[in-house]
């Protein structure tokens, strides 16, 4: 079964227009030039499951496709392969992911895949690659760096989320501000004192969007305290 052909069968031109607007595909926007077929994620998951036995060559071809849903479906297939893989195959998939990171070029592609592959692979290993990605000129590699730490947070590993958040404090892009704020909020769910300590130190420096995302679950009094800091 060819995943691209299966996706083509269920394209929706009207929804494609909506998605193109939502993912900012106009000139000068972060998703400039991205092409959509208008396929909802649950339907892409169905195709990915049906095509889970696709070869890595087929996955690579799909990941390099100009169509957004093809790239996402490729990543969904890759996640399935990773979950079933032994340690050696997991490493190959991890390296494949990083080698092809330039095709993982929108926030949904990053968010659905980075924790499942990069974060999981690095769980009990050195995290140097995350710091390299955090300093990349590529927006999506920087997002991969911080979003991958979601898996570490679930394992109560806070150090790398905090360190990478510090690196990204002065990032210019709001998609990084939102990602860092989200991860700080997730950290706070597990240890609020650690999050508060970080925010107390950096709230004056961090962009407002980053701060607002990070304190979203605080009560009103706490939020006002940090916003007026």
N, C-alpha and C positions, 0 to 999 in steps of 0.2 A: 504494500500500500504506500503510495507516494503522499507524504504529508502536505506538500504544497498544493497538489491537485485536490486533496480533500478540503483544504482551507478555501480554495478558489470556489468550490461548489457552494459554500455557505456564506459568501461575501454579501454585504448589505450596503449598497451605495449610499443610502440616506444616512445610515449610522456612520459611515465612513466620513461624511462631511462633518458630523458632530465631533467625532474623535479627532479629526484634523484640527479643529478649532480648540478643543480641550487640551491637546498636547502641543499647542503653540508651534504650528508648522509654517507660519508666515516668515517672510524674509526678516532676518535679524533676531528672530525668536529662538529659544533653545532647541526646538525640534524642527528647525528650518529644513524643508525638503523631504521630511518623512512622509511615507506613503501608507495610507490605511485602506483596508478592505472592509472595515466596519464589523468585525467579528468579535462577539463578546467572549470574555475570558473563560467562562465555563465551557463554551463550545470549543475553545482552543484546547482546553484540558482534555476534552473527550478525544479530539484528534491526536493529541500527544500520547494518550493512553493506548489508542488503537495503533499508533505508529512507534511504540516504545522500542521495538526491535530494529529500528532504522540504524544503519551503519553510522559510524562517526563521520565518514565522508559525507553522507547525506545530511547529517546534523550540521556539519560545517557549512555546506552549501546553503542550507536553510537559514543559518545564522548570518550569513553574508548577504541575504536577500534584501532588496530595497523596501520590501513590504514589512511594516512593523509587526503585524501578527505572525508572519513567518519567523521573524527573529524571536519573538516571545515563545512561540510553539517550540522552536529549537531548544530554547532554554528549559522549557518544561520537560522535554524529552531528556535533556541532559541531566536534570535533577533526578528523574526516575532511574537513569543509568547509574548515577552516583550512589543512590540509596541502595542499589542492589550489588554494587561493586565491592571487591575486596580492597585491602589497603593499597595495593600496587595500582589497581585500576583507578581508585579514588585520586591518587596522586596525578595520574595521567589526565584525568578530567579536570582537576584543579589547574594544572599547567595549561591545558587547552583553553580553559576559561580565561585565564590571564593573557594568554597569547592573542586571543580574539576579543579583548576587552573593548576595542574601538567600535565593535558592532553592538555592544551592550550600551546603547547610546540614548536611553531615555530613562526617566526615573522609575517607571513601572518595571522595566526590564531589570534594572539594578535591584530594586526592592524585593522582587519575587525570587531572585536567584542568588544574590551575594551571600545572604546568611546561610542558605542551604548548601552552598558549595564552598565558597571561600571561608566563611566563618566556621563551618563545621570542620573543614580540613585542618584549620589552624588551631582548633580548640586546645589541643595539648602539645602545640609546637611553638617555635619562635614566631614572633609577629612582625619581623622586620619589613616584610613586603607591604604590610598595611601602612607603615610610616612612609615608605617610598611612594605608595599610591596617594597618600594624603597630601604629598607635596607635588603631585603631578600637575602639569598645566591643563590636563584634560579634566573637564568638569565631572564626567561620569566616573573616572577613576578615583577622584576624590570622594565622590558619593559611595562608591564601592567600599572604600576604606572605612568610612564611618558606619555604614549600614551593615557591613560584615560583622561588626562588634555586637550586633543584636544577639547572635548565637553565644558570644562570650558572656553577655549580661545574664542570659538564661542559666549559665553555669556559675553565676555569682563572681565572674571575673570582671572587675570594674576598671582596673588600671589602664587598659588600652583605650577604652571609651573616653576616659577622662583626658588622657594624653593626646589623643587624636582630636578631640574637641578643642583642646587648647591650641593645637596647630592650626585648626580651621576657624578660630575666633574672628580673624580679620578677613576671611574669604569674602569676595565681592558678590557672589551669586546667592540669590534667595533660596535656590533649591538645596544649597549646602546649609544655609541658615536653618531651614526647615528640618533637614535630616539630622543635624546636630541637636537641635532642640528636641526632636522626637526621641533620639537615643538617650539624652539626658533625662527626659521624662520617664523612659523605660527603666533607667538606672534608679530613679527615685522611687519607683514602685517596689524595688527590691531593697533599697537602703536610702531612705529619704535624707538622713543626716549627711551622707556622702554627697548627695546632689546639692543640698543646701550649702555645704561648705564650699563647693565649687562655684556655685552661683554667687555667694557672698563675695568671693574673691574676684570674679570676672563679670558680674552683671553690668557694671558701668561700661565695660569695654565691648561686650557682645552686642551684635545687632538686635534691634527690638523684636524682629520676627523670631530669631533664635530664642530669645528670652521668653517671649509669649508662649511658644511651643513647649518650652521646658517646664513652665509653671502652670500649665493648663489644668492639672489635677489638684493644684493647691486650693485652699479655701480663699474666699475673696479678700480677707484681711492680709493673708500672706502674699497674694498676687500684688496687691497695692503696695505692700512694703517693698517688694523687689522692683516694681515699675517706677517707684518714686525714689529709689536708692540714689 
